[in-house]
């Protein structure tokens, strides 16, 4: 008799840096779940972010991944929150976090960065604690999601006001207002201790959405709300724990509802700062702009996502402009 080698739900989705779809067979609910280890650490450790800013950028990464993975075409989803908290540092016109942005390209990967004022962030953290949240860090502003299907198509952008202590709350606001799809999102971003007393970033998140039930007489009008009540019991520690697989977490929540976890996809950190591409961009700059970027005889361009300084000889940039 052949041995049954089909893995149990608890064994599925055990790796880091994955995203996967799931469905509840007995409720009108679908969702996505993601867990990031090395990818989250590469993105967030590239900058010396304060804890609150790193967490905010990590939330943006998770949102771009969870929502972007559901795109039914090849393209890019950009998640951005921009705000102005003029009173944060006591200096008019200077905000704590000016903006945070992340994007996910289907089949390629995710990246993110945040622009912030260290002094203003420190003042907010001193007043509100280490995790003051999106609304406090950004102040009044907007949350936007942009779909980019390539050069030959128009971009689609949905914009709502920043609403709530997390970017997840703003994303839910977007779905409620723009898509009219009941959606709930849980995001967790944190740091774990590793050998030598160092820390590294981890992130995990999940979303659920209500899907149409049809008009069957036996349809349960409270089906989504009941699933939502179970989903709300998810703890940050469960989303971040490397020993709790995606499948095991979903089984804990929805084992009575016939939860099905589909095959996961691996996630990488992706950036577009290839040397040849950057050289062509520099070649399009004016002579004055290039002169302002000159350091020790080389033109220096910094990738805001990777925080890497790319150095070019003037001759290399000139050659790129001729090609």
C-alpha positions as CSV (number, residue, x, y, z in Angstrom):
1,X,0.0,0.0,0.0
2,X,1.5,3.3,-1.1
3,X,2.3,5.8,1.7
4,X,0.2,9.0,1.7
5,X,2.7,11.9,1.3
6,X,0.2,14.7,1.1
7,X,1.2,17.3,3.6
8,X,-1.2,18.4,6.3
9,X,-2.4,22.0,6.4
10,X,-0.2,22.8,9.3
11,X,2.9,21.8,7.3
12,X,2.1,24.2,4.4
13,X,3.5,27.7,4.2
14,X,6.2,27.0,6.7
15,X,9.0,28.9,4.9
16,X,9.8,32.5,5.2
17,X,9.4,35.1,2.4
18,X,6.2,33.7,1.0
19,X,2.7,34.9,0.1
20,X,-0.3,32.6,-0.5
21,X,-4.0,32.7,-1.2
22,X,-6.6,30.9,0.9
23,X,-10.3,30.2,0.8
24,X,-12.9,29.2,3.4
25,X,-15.0,26.5,1.8
26,X,-18.0,26.9,4.2
27,X,-18.0,30.7,4.3
28,X,-18.0,33.4,1.6
29,X,-14.4,34.4,2.5
30,X,-11.1,34.5,0.6
31,X,-7.8,35.9,1.7
32,X,-4.0,36.2,1.5
33,X,-1.4,35.5,4.0
34,X,2.3,36.5,4.0
35,X,5.4,36.0,6.2
36,X,8.7,37.8,5.6
37,X,12.0,37.1,7.3
38,X,15.2,37.9,5.4
39,X,13.3,40.0,2.8
40,X,11.9,42.2,5.5
41,X,15.3,42.5,7.2
42,X,17.0,43.5,3.9
43,X,14.5,46.2,3.2
44,X,14.3,47.7,6.6
45,X,17.9,47.2,7.7
46,X,19.1,49.1,4.7
47,X,18.2,52.3,6.6
48,X,18.8,53.1,10.2
49,X,15.1,53.6,10.8
50,X,13.8,54.4,14.3
51,X,11.6,51.5,15.4
52,X,8.3,53.3,14.7
53,X,9.4,54.3,11.1
54,X,10.7,50.7,10.4
55,X,7.4,49.3,11.5
56,X,5.5,51.8,9.3
57,X,7.6,50.9,6.3
58,X,7.1,47.2,7.1
59,X,3.4,47.7,7.1
60,X,3.6,49.2,3.6
61,X,5.6,46.3,2.4
62,X,3.0,43.8,3.7
63,X,0.1,45.8,2.1
64,X,1.8,46.0,-1.3
65,X,2.5,42.2,-1.2
66,X,-0.9,41.0,0.1
67,X,-2.9,43.2,-2.2
68,X,-0.5,43.2,-5.2
69,X,-0.4,39.4,-5.2
70,X,-4.1,39.3,-6.0
71,X,-3.6,41.3,-9.2
72,X,-4.9,39.2,-12.1
73,X,-2.3,40.7,-14.6
74,X,1.4,41.4,-14.8
75,X,2.0,44.8,-13.3
76,X,3.0,46.8,-10.2
77,X,1.0,47.9,-7.2
78,X,2.3,51.0,-5.4
79,X,1.2,51.7,-1.8
80,X,2.0,55.2,-0.5
81,X,1.0,57.3,2.5
82,X,1.9,61.0,2.6
83,X,1.3,63.4,5.4
84,X,2.3,66.5,7.3
85,X,2.6,66.6,11.0
86,X,3.7,70.2,11.5
87,X,3.5,70.3,15.3
88,X,5.6,67.1,15.8
89,X,8.9,68.9,16.1
90,X,7.7,72.3,17.0
91,X,9.1,73.6,13.7
92,X,6.4,74.8,11.3
93,X,6.4,72.9,8.0
94,X,8.5,70.0,9.1
95,X,6.8,66.6,9.5
96,X,7.9,63.5,11.3
97,X,7.3,61.1,8.4
98,X,6.8,62.9,5.1
99,X,5.9,59.7,3.2
100,X,6.3,56.0,3.1
101,X,6.1,54.0,-0.1
102,X,6.3,50.3,-1.1
103,X,5.7,48.6,-4.4
104,X,5.2,45.0,-5.5
105,X,5.8,43.8,-9.0
106,X,4.1,40.5,-9.9
107,X,6.6,37.7,-10.3
108,X,9.5,39.9,-9.2
109,X,9.4,41.2,-5.6
110,X,8.8,44.1,-3.2
111,X,10.7,47.2,-2.0
112,X,10.0,50.1,0.3
113,X,11.4,53.2,2.0
114,X,10.3,56.1,4.2
115,X,11.4,59.7,4.3
116,X,11.4,61.0,7.9
117,X,12.8,63.6,10.2
118,X,14.8,61.9,13.0
119,X,14.4,64.7,15.5
120,X,10.6,64.9,15.0
121,X,10.2,61.2,15.2
122,X,12.1,61.1,18.5
123,X,9.9,63.8,19.9
124,X,6.8,61.8,18.9
125,X,8.2,58.5,20.3
126,X,9.0,60.3,23.6
127,X,5.5,61.5,23.9
128,X,3.5,58.5,22.5
129,X,5.8,55.5,23.0
130,X,7.9,53.5,20.6
131,X,5.0,52.6,18.3
132,X,2.8,55.8,17.9
133,X,1.3,54.6,14.7
134,X,0.6,55.9,11.2
135,X,-1.8,58.6,11.9
136,X,0.5,60.1,14.6
137,X,3.7,59.8,12.6
138,X,2.2,61.1,9.3
139,X,-0.4,63.6,10.6
140,X,-3.2,64.7,8.2
141,X,-2.6,63.2,4.8
142,X,-3.6,60.7,2.2
143,X,-3.2,57.0,1.6
144,X,-3.0,55.9,-2.1
145,X,-2.8,52.7,-4.0
146,X,-1.7,52.8,-7.6
147,X,-1.9,50.1,-10.2
148,X,0.7,50.3,-13.0
149,X,0.2,47.8,-15.9
150,X,3.1,49.1,-17.9
151,X,4.1,51.9,-20.3
152,X,1.3,51.4,-22.8
153,X,-1.5,51.7,-20.2
154,X,-2.9,54.4,-17.9
155,X,-2.2,54.2,-14.2
156,X,-5.2,53.7,-11.9
157,X,-5.0,55.3,-8.5
158,X,-7.4,55.3,-5.6
159,X,-6.9,57.8,-2.8
160,X,-8.4,58.1,0.7
161,X,-7.6,60.1,3.8
162,X,-5.2,58.5,6.3
163,X,-7.5,56.9,8.8
164,X,-6.5,55.1,12.0
165,X,-3.3,54.0,13.8
166,X,-2.1,51.6,11.1
167,X,-1.8,51.6,7.4
168,X,-4.1,48.6,7.5
169,X,-6.9,50.8,8.7
170,X,-6.3,53.2,5.8
171,X,-6.3,50.3,3.3
172,X,-9.6,49.0,4.8
173,X,-11.0,52.5,4.4
174,X,-10.0,52.4,0.7
175,X,-11.7,49.0,0.1
176,X,-14.8,50.2,2.0
177,X,-15.0,53.5,0.0
178,X,-13.6,52.7,-3.4
179,X,-14.2,49.0,-3.9
180,X,-17.1,48.4,-1.6
181,X,-15.6,45.1,-0.6
182,X,-15.7,44.2,3.1
183,X,-12.1,43.7,4.0
184,X,-10.1,43.2,7.2
185,X,-6.3,43.3,7.4
186,X,-3.9,42.3,10.2
187,X,-0.3,43.3,10.0
188,X,2.6,42.7,12.4
189,X,6.2,44.0,12.1
190,X,8.8,43.4,14.8
191,X,12.4,42.5,15.5
192,X,13.7,39.2,16.9
193,X,16.9,38.5,18.8
194,X,19.6,36.5,17.0
195,X,23.0,35.1,18.0
196,X,25.4,37.7,19.3
197,X,22.6,39.9,20.7
198,X,21.7,41.5,17.3
199,X,18.2,41.9,16.0
200,X,16.6,41.4,12.7
201,X,13.3,42.4,11.3
202,X,10.3,40.1,10.6
203,X,6.9,40.8,9.2
204,X,3.7,38.9,8.8
205,X,0.2,39.8,7.6
206,X,-3.1,38.5,6.4
207,X,-6.3,39.8,4.9
208,X,-9.8,38.4,4.4
209,X,-12.5,39.7,2.1
210,X,-16.1,38.9,1.7
211,X,-17.1,37.3,-1.7
212,X,-20.5,37.1,-3.2
213,X,-22.7,34.3,-1.8
214,X,-25.2,34.3,-4.5
215,X,-28.9,34.2,-3.7
216,X,-29.2,30.8,-2.2
217,X,-32.0,30.5,0.4
218,X,-29.7,28.8,2.9
219,X,-27.0,31.6,2.7
220,X,-25.9,32.7,6.2
221,X,-26.2,36.5,6.4
222,X,-23.7,36.4,9.3
223,X,-21.1,34.2,7.6
224,X,-18.5,36.9,7.0
225,X,-19.0,38.5,10.4
226,X,-18.5,35.1,12.1
227,X,-15.3,34.6,10.1
228,X,-14.2,38.1,11.0
229,X,-14.7,37.4,14.7
230,X,-12.3,34.5,14.4
231,X,-9.8,36.5,12.3
232,X,-9.7,39.2,15.0
233,X,-8.3,36.8,17.5
234,X,-5.0,36.7,15.5
235,X,-2.1,37.9,17.6
236,X,1.0,39.7,16.4
237,X,3.1,37.0,17.9
238,X,1.4,34.4,15.7
239,X,2.0,36.4,12.5
240,X,5.7,36.9,13.4
241,X,6.6,33.5,15.0
242,X,8.9,31.6,12.5
243,X,7.7,28.3,14.1
244,X,4.1,29.0,13.3
245,X,3.5,28.1,9.6
246,X,0.9,30.0,7.6
247,X,-1.0,26.7,7.3
248,X,-0.9,26.1,11.1
249,X,-2.2,29.7,11.8
250,X,-5.0,29.3,9.3
251,X,-5.9,25.9,10.8
252,X,-6.1,27.5,14.3
253,X,-8.5,30.1,13.0
254,X,-10.7,28.4,10.5
255,X,-10.4,24.6,10.9
256,X,-14.1,24.3,11.2
257,X,-14.7,26.2,8.0
258,X,-12.8,24.0,5.6
259,X,-9.9,26.4,5.0
260,X,-7.9,25.7,1.9
261,X,-4.4,27.1,1.6
262,X,-3.1,27.4,-2.0
263,X,0.4,26.9,-3.2
264,X,2.7,29.7,-1.9
265,X,4.9,31.9,-4.0
266,X,8.3,33.0,-2.9
267,X,9.0,36.7,-2.4
268,X,12.2,38.6,-3.0
269,X,13.4,42.1,-2.4
270,X,13.3,43.8,-5.7
271,X,14.9,47.1,-6.8
272,X,15.4,48.7,-10.2
273,X,18.8,50.3,-9.4
274,X,20.8,48.5,-12.2
275,X,24.0,50.3,-13.1
276,X,23.2,50.8,-16.8
277,X,19.7,52.1,-16.1
278,X,21.0,54.6,-13.5
279,X,23.8,55.8,-15.9
280,X,21.1,56.5,-18.6
281,X,19.1,58.4,-16.0
282,X,22.1,60.5,-15.0
283,X,22.9,61.2,-18.7
284,X,19.5,62.9,-18.9
285,X,20.4,65.4,-16.1
286,X,21.7,68.8,-16.9
287,X,25.4,69.6,-16.5
288,X,24.6,71.7,-13.5
289,X,22.7,68.9,-11.8
290,X,25.5,66.4,-12.5
291,X,28.0,68.9,-11.1
292,X,26.0,69.1,-7.8
293,X,26.2,65.3,-7.6
294,X,30.0,65.2,-8.1
295,X,32.1,63.9,-5.2
296,X,35.9,63.4,-5.5
297,X,35.7,63.4,-9.3
298,X,32.8,60.9,-9.5
299,X,29.0,61.4,-10.0
300,X,27.2,59.8,-7.0
301,X,23.6,58.7,-7.1
302,X,21.9,57.2,-4.1
303,X,19.2,54.6,-4.4
304,X,16.6,55.7,-1.9
305,X,15.2,52.1,-1.6
306,X,18.5,50.3,-1.2
307,X,20.4,53.2,0.4
308,X,23.4,52.4,-1.8
309,X,25.7,55.0,-3.3
310,X,26.3,54.3,-7.0
311,X,29.5,56.1,-8.3
312,X,30.0,56.9,-12.0
313,X,33.0,58.4,-13.9
314,X,31.8,61.3,-16.0
315,X,32.9,59.4,-19.1
316,X,30.6,56.5,-18.2
317,X,27.6,58.8,-17.9
318,X,28.5,60.5,-21.2
319,X,28.8,57.2,-23.0
320,X,25.4,56.1,-21.6
321,X,23.9,59.3,-23.0
322,X,25.2,58.4,-26.5
323,X,23.7,54.9,-26.4
